[in-house]
Amino acid sequence: MSHRRVGLVALACLAALAAGCAASARPGAVRRDPAGQVLDRAFHSSALRGTEHYAVYLPAGYATSGLRYPVIYALHGLPSSDRGYRRMGIADWGQGAEEAGRPVIVVAPQGARAGDTDPEWHDWRPGRDWESAVAVDLRREIDGRFRTIRDRRGRALIGISAGGYGASIIGVRHPRLYSVIQSWSGYFRATNPVGDAPLELGSPEADSAASVHSYVRRAKRVFRRDRPIAFGFFVGDEDPYFVPENVALHRELVAAGVPHRFAVYRGAHTGAFWEEHREEWIRDAVRALAPAA
């Protein structure tokens, strides 16, 4: 079992206990929650040339408030099954935001399919363009179906492990779409399923486009133009693969004068580690977003 899969399984077990086994919900079902509700939805994605599924958490009072809410997009780890998105425990994320006095909608999209378990949130070809599925198709679906704040002030992109890579690379490639980007135990260039080596994508240009490191030099200019962008990432000191790259990106951002938040905590690449720091980082994210209005 690969390193990244171990982390995803740990997260799945933790989420199943904490979120009441949301993974068992059938499509279209509603799971009532003391502070809101979780729904399972689907739509046609042009980027994927097929059906894309997602879970969405609606905060308490959504049905009657008339308010527009900011949205956190939560990207799961890889490799994964086609149901990995259901195990993100997004009700806990949403309740944490409400406890901070900043209610949000939380959306966890499907990031893998049977026979395509590790697409790295990357655009590979028509029908397998996962980055575009998130940045274009899913965004339009959520803004069209729910009462959202429909600009970057109301959007956060947060991911765990491979989802952290997805959040950071999609975020820096689309800075006009998101005002908060967070990576939890992620990495910053496309990697193999084990997590111990970069993927070769066919050319130096393709490899560069899929590396967050390539965007550091222009990040100060882009982030300044599109401020505020709250970019943050953390990793556990016992993470067997991703500590050096997290530290390297932090040093690159410091040298380039790019504002960001970085932390190395005591811990490994596990669900318990992410749970320990979830409340703090969700609180930071929602405070950087425009409030429901």
N, C-alpha and C positions, 0 to 999 in steps of 0.2 A: 504494500500500500504506500502510495507516494506521500511525501511530506505535506503537500498542500491538501491532499485528500484527508489525511489525518486531522488537520485543522478543521476542515469542513464537516467531518463526521462529529467532531467534538462540539462544534457550533450547533449542528442539527440536534444532538441529544439535549443540549442546554436549552435550545429554543423550544423543543417539544415539551419540556417540563415547565418552562416559564410562560409560554404563550398558549398553553392548553391544547397542544397538538394541532395547531392550525393546519398542518400539512394534510390532515384527513378531510378537510372541507372539500366538498364537491364543487365543481365550477358553478359560479352563480350563487353559492350559498353565503349566508351571512352568519358570522359568529359574534354574538353579543358579548360585549366587554364592559366592565364597570365604567370605563372612561371613554368608550367609543365602540366602533365596530370594524371588523376586518371582512372584506369582500374579495372574492376571486373573480377576475374578469379576463376577457380576451378580446382581441381585435385583429384585423388584418394588417400586417406589416409589409409595406412595399419593399423595404430593405431585405427582409427575410423571405419574401415571396410566399408568405404563408401566415399561419396564426401565431401570434405572440400572446403569451399569458402573463398576468401580473397579479399580485396581491396588493390591496390598497387599504390603508387604515384611515378611517374618517373620525375626526375628534368628536368628543362629546358635544352635543348641541348642534352638530353640522346641519341636520335636517331643518332646523327652525331658526338658526341664527341669521341667515341672509348674508353672512360675512364671506369674503374671499380670503383664502388661506395660503400661506407659503407651503411649498412642497419639498420634502426630502426624498430624493431618489436613492434607494439602498441597493447596492450591487453585491451579490453573493460571491462566495469563493468558487474556484474551479480546481480540478475537474469536478463535474457535477452531473447529476441526472437532470431530466427535464422538469423535475419538481424541486430543485434546489431553492428556488425563490420562495417557496412556501415555508421554508424553515428559518427565515430570517428573524422571526420574533418581532415583527414591526409594531405590534401592539405595545410592547415595552418601550420602543423608541418613541411612539406617540405619547404614551403616558408620561414618559420622562419630560417631553416638551411641555405638556400641560402642567406638570408639577413646577416647571420653571416659569409658568405664567405666559407661555408662548405657544398656543396650540398650532399644530401643523397637520397636513396630510402627509402620510408616508407611503411610498410606492416601492415595491420590490419586484422588478421585472425578471422574467425568465431569461437566463443567460446561457443555456445549453439545451441540447436535444439528444434523443437517442441516436447514437452513432456520431455525435459531434459534442463530446463532453468537455472539451477544453478550447473553445474558440477565442479566449483571451479578450473578449469584449472588443474585438478588432474587425475592421472591414476587410474581408478576404476577397469577395467577389459577389455579384448580384445573387441574392438568395442566401448569402451567408455574411451579410454586412451588419455585424452586431453593434458597432459603434453608431452607425446611422439609425439603427433600430431604437437606440436609447436617445440620442441627441435630436433626432428628427421625428420619427414615427411615434414613439412613446410620449414625448413631450406634447405633440399635437393631440394625441388621444386624451391625455390627462387634462390639458387645458380646455379641450372641447367638451369633456364629459363632466368635469367637476368644477366647483367654484374655486378657482385658484387666482393667485396674483400672477398675471401672465407676462412677467418680464424677469430678468435675471435677479432682481432684488428679492424675488420670492422663490428662488430655486437653490437647493443644495444638492451636491452629488457626493455621496459617502459610500465607501466600499471596504470590504474585509478581505484580506489576503489577495487573491487574484482580483477580487472586486475593488480592492484598494488601487491596484494598477489601473483597472478600468476607469475608476473615478478620476484618478490623477491625469491619465493620458487624454480622456475625453474632455475633462475640464480645461486643461491647458490648450487643447486644440479648438475649443469652443468657448473662449472666455466671455463672449457676449451673452451666453446663455445661463451662466451660473455665477452666483456671488459667494458661494461657500464650496470648497473642495476639501475632502478629508480622506486619508488613507490609513486604515488600521491594520498594522502588520502586513502592509503591502510591499510591492517592489515597483520599479520604475522603467522597466523595459520588458517586452514580451519574453516569457520564459517557458521552458519545457514543463510537462506535467509534474515532474519531481520538484522543480524549483531551483535546481542547482546549475543551470546554464541558460544563456539567452537563446531564443529561437532565431534562426536565420530565415529572413522573409523573402529572399530572392535577389536583393540588391542592397548596396550601401544606402541608397536613398530611402528604400522601404524600411530598413533597419533604423535609420535616423528618425524617420517620421513616427515610428512606434516607440520611441524612447523619450521619456520626460526630460532626461538630461539635455536633449537637443534644444529644448525650449527655454532653458535657463537664461541665456544671454538676452533674449528679447522679452523675458517675463517682466522685468522692471518697467519697460515701456508699455507693454500690453496691460499689465495690472494697474499701472498708474492711469492709463487712458480709461480703463473700465472700472475703476475703483467704486466701491470696496470689493475686493476679493479676499476672503479669509481662507488661506491655504494652510492646512495643518496635517501632520502625519506623526504616527508613533509606532514603536516596535518594542518587543520584549527583549531583554538582554540575553535570554536563553534561546532565542529564535535561531535555529541552526543554519539558516541561509541568508536572511534578509537584513541583519544588523549592518554589515559593512555598506550595503548600497543605500540604506536610509541615512547613515552618517555621511556618506559621500554627497548625497543630494543636499543635505542640510548645509554642508560646507560650501557647496557650489552656490547655493542661494544666498548665504551670508556674503560670500565674495562678490556676488553680483548686486548686493544691496536690495534683495527682494524680501519684503516682509513675509514672515511665515511663523508658524508655531511648530516646534519639534520636541519630542520627548522620547527617552528610552526608559522604560519602566522595568521593574523586576518581574520576570515572567517569561513564558514560552509562547508557542504558536497554538493556542488552545481557545476553546469557547469560554472557559472560565476566565482567561486573561481578558478577553474582549468585554465580557460581562462586567468585570471589575472596573473598567474605565468607560463603559458606555454612557453612564449618566453624565459624567463630566464633559465628555466630548459632544454629546447631543445638546447639552445646555449651551456650550459655546457656539455650536452651529446655529441654534434657533435665535440666540441673541444677536447674531450677525445678519439674520434675515429680516426683511420687512415684516412687521406684525400683521396678524389678521385684521382686516379693515373692511 
